[in-house]
Amino acid sequence: MAVAAKMSQFMEKSSWIRRMFEEGARLKKIHGEGGVFDFSLGNPNVPPPDIVREKLIELAKSEEHGMHAYMPNAGLVSTRSAMSAYFCQEFCISLAHEQVVVTCGAAGGLNIIFKALLDPGDEVLCPAPYFVEYGFYADNHGGVLKTTPTLEPDFNLDLDRMQEEIGPRTKIVLINSPNNPTGQVYPEESIARLGQILRAKSSQFGHVIYLVSDEPYRKIVYDNCCVPCVFVHYPDSLITSSYSKDLSLPGERIGFVALSPSASDGTKIIDALALANRILGFVNAPAIMQRLVVELQGVCVDVDIYKAKRDRLVSALTEFGYELTVPRGAFYLFPKSPLPDDIQFVRLLQEENILCVPGSGFAGPGHIRIAYCVDDSTIEGALPGFERAMKRSKGI
Ligand SMILES: Cc1ncc(COP(=O)(O)O)c(C=O)c1O
């Protein structure tokens, strides 16, 4: 077989979004682009702020020597400094540029963290539902992803359960807030208690358990919601984030990892992260993007655009009888599937030319994920189909 057995297995496992993509392409051929309502991908549809294009044009014209050269694997000092300065301003925590590594998006960030911290067989514990790539990333570096359920209906952390499930092989607890696929933002009290649990468990098992917070949606929050900073609550923590969602630049692969200034073995970890960037073949994050984000700290797409989409869908779907918790962040809704089998309901939606991902694809069976980072016309066009699918699921 040409493809390695494990990869063949992974290709099968990761196939939900791919299947949706293929189904979308098939339906679009029949019904045209406007006849298919595609909520399957978390690809931001709001264009990057104008200043992104202006700064990019400036950078493209620059004749500065070494603009496109290799650089230190952790990134340009100017970029790391701008990122740490913004961090200090946002969280009132003093963070030196040496605590920051510039990465190829949050995905690159997670991979260098796992490469730096995991020994073969080490476990990464993550609340479910979760971003499905986590399992592959852990496996990339010899780790094993373990999941722990969250509390319904709002998908908050089940801290008692987490406490039970953190074991001697747990090296990392990985959280994602605002969450993909649920849109949940974990409240400060939950993070504070998680910090206490991790201190106790680290001392029980005689090794540090790291808290990794994956935050590419940090700025996409609604209703004055704030994402708590894990550094305040636990010393051995790392944050990875990116500009993929808040500047609508997912194709440009730019993000960062920040290590808490209170982490033990901090210098060693940063050196390991930088080496991981190099030997995983990223080498460094794209030079032009590093220069771009220096001046764009704190800039964000207009979150009210996503909020309006969320509100429109929440109110219409609720009226049609869908059960859901109003998400406070990201751009996903995760309503209950009206049929016990979410895959069957997703098929029913497909018959209405609506593409969503079954919750099973995120270890959240019995739900569907609706990515509402789409044009308003897609939302409006899909509403009658959502209503009909609900009625059909009830045999009406
Ligand atoms: C939860 C989560 N983490 C990480 C990523 C990867 O983000 P990036 O494009 O910054 O690598 C995504 C992308 O959708 C995501 O949803």
The ligand as an ORCA input file, in Angstrom:
! r2SCAN-3c Opt
* xyz 0 1
  C      -9.960     25.246     18.016
  C      -8.999     25.512     16.935
  N      -7.695     25.448     17.209
  C      -6.768     25.667     16.258
  C      -7.146     25.975     14.981
  C      -6.090     26.220     13.961
  O      -5.985     27.602     13.787
  P      -4.887     28.258     12.864
  O      -5.493     28.496     11.533
  O      -4.523     29.515     13.548
  O      -3.750     27.314     12.802
  C      -8.488     26.048     14.641
  C      -8.920     26.346     13.269
  O     -10.057     26.305     12.890
  C      -9.448     25.816     15.646
  O     -10.763     25.871     15.402
*
